[in-house]
Amino acid sequence: MGWLDTLFGRGSGRAPRGSAQVAKQRLVEVLVYDHVKVTPDVLEAIRSEMCQILSRHLDIDADRIEISIVRGEGGERLIANVPVRRAGTGRR
C-alpha cells in the first residue's frame, strides 16, 4: 500500500509536507540563524549588497531574490536563489 501512503502525504514521494514537518523545518532554520548570529537586518544588508554587485554584471530580478542559511554536513551555508533575466546586460 505504498502508493496510498504517497497519495496521502505519508510516503517519501512528492506529496505535500504536513504542518508538523513545516514547523520542524522552520524551527531548524531559526536555530541555525541563531547559531550563526545573523539578524534579519544583517540578512537584509547581505541581500542588498548582493543585488548591487550582481546587477553590475547580470539583469537580475531583485524583488525575487531568496537568501537563507541552512545547516549541512560541513556546517552552515548561505544559499542565494537569484533569478536572472538575461546575462551580460547589467549596469556597469
C-alpha positions as CSV (number, residue, x, y, z in Angstrom):
1,M,0.0,0.0,0.0
2,G,3.0,2.3,-0.5
3,W,1.2,4.3,-3.2
4,L,-1.6,5.1,-0.8
5,D,0.9,6.5,1.7
6,T,2.4,8.6,-1.1
7,L,-1.1,9.8,-2.2
8,F,-2.0,10.9,1.3
9,G,1.4,12.5,2.1
10,R,2.8,9.8,4.3
11,G,5.4,8.4,2.0
12,S,8.6,9.7,0.5
13,G,7.0,10.8,-2.8
14,R,6.3,14.3,-3.8
15,A,3.2,14.7,-1.7
16,P,2.9,17.9,0.2
17,R,4.5,18.1,3.6
18,G,2.4,18.1,6.7
19,S,2.2,21.1,9.1
20,A,4.4,19.2,11.7
21,Q,7.2,18.9,9.1
22,V,6.9,22.5,8.0
23,A,7.0,23.6,11.7
24,K,10.1,21.4,12.3
25,Q,11.8,22.9,9.3
26,R,11.1,26.4,10.4
27,L,12.4,25.6,13.9
28,V,15.6,24.3,12.4
29,E,16.0,27.5,10.4
30,V,15.5,29.6,13.4
31,L,18.1,27.6,15.4
32,V,20.6,27.9,12.5
33,Y,20.1,31.6,12.2
34,D,20.6,32.0,16.0
35,H,23.7,29.8,15.9
36,V,25.3,31.8,13.1
37,K,24.2,35.1,14.8
38,V,22.5,36.5,11.7
39,T,19.8,39.1,12.5
40,P,17.1,40.0,9.9
41,D,18.9,43.4,9.5
42,V,22.2,41.7,8.6
43,L,20.5,39.3,6.2
44,E,18.8,42.2,4.5
45,A,22.1,44.1,4.3
46,I,23.7,41.0,2.7
47,R,20.8,40.8,0.2
48,S,21.0,44.4,-0.7
49,E,24.8,44.3,-1.3
50,M,24.5,41.1,-3.3
51,C,21.9,42.9,-5.5
52,Q,24.2,45.8,-6.1
53,I,27.1,43.6,-7.1
54,L,25.2,41.1,-9.2
55,S,23.3,44.0,-11.0
56,R,26.7,45.2,-12.4
57,H,27.0,42.0,-14.4
58,L,23.6,40.5,-14.7
59,D,20.0,41.6,-15.3
60,I,18.5,40.2,-12.1
61,D,15.0,40.2,-10.6
62,A,16.0,41.8,-7.2
63,D,12.4,41.5,-5.8
64,R,12.5,37.7,-6.1
65,I,16.0,37.0,-4.5
66,E,15.8,34.4,-1.8
67,I,18.6,34.1,0.8
68,S,18.7,31.5,3.5
69,I,21.2,29.9,5.8
70,V,20.9,26.1,6.1
71,R,22.8,23.5,8.1
72,G,24.5,20.8,6.2
73,E,27.1,18.1,6.8
74,G,30.0,20.5,6.6
75,G,28.4,23.3,8.7
76,E,26.1,26.2,7.9
77,R,25.8,27.5,4.3
78,L,24.4,30.7,2.9
79,I,22.3,29.9,-0.1
80,A,21.1,32.5,-2.5
81,N,18.5,31.9,-5.2
82,V,18.9,34.8,-7.7
83,P,16.5,34.9,-10.7
84,V,18.4,36.1,-13.7
85,R,16.5,37.7,-16.6
86,R,19.4,37.9,-19.0
87,A,23.2,37.5,-18.6
88,G,25.6,40.4,-19.6
89,T,23.0,43.2,-19.6
90,G,23.6,44.6,-16.1
91,R,24.6,48.2,-15.4
92,R,28.3,49.0,-15.4
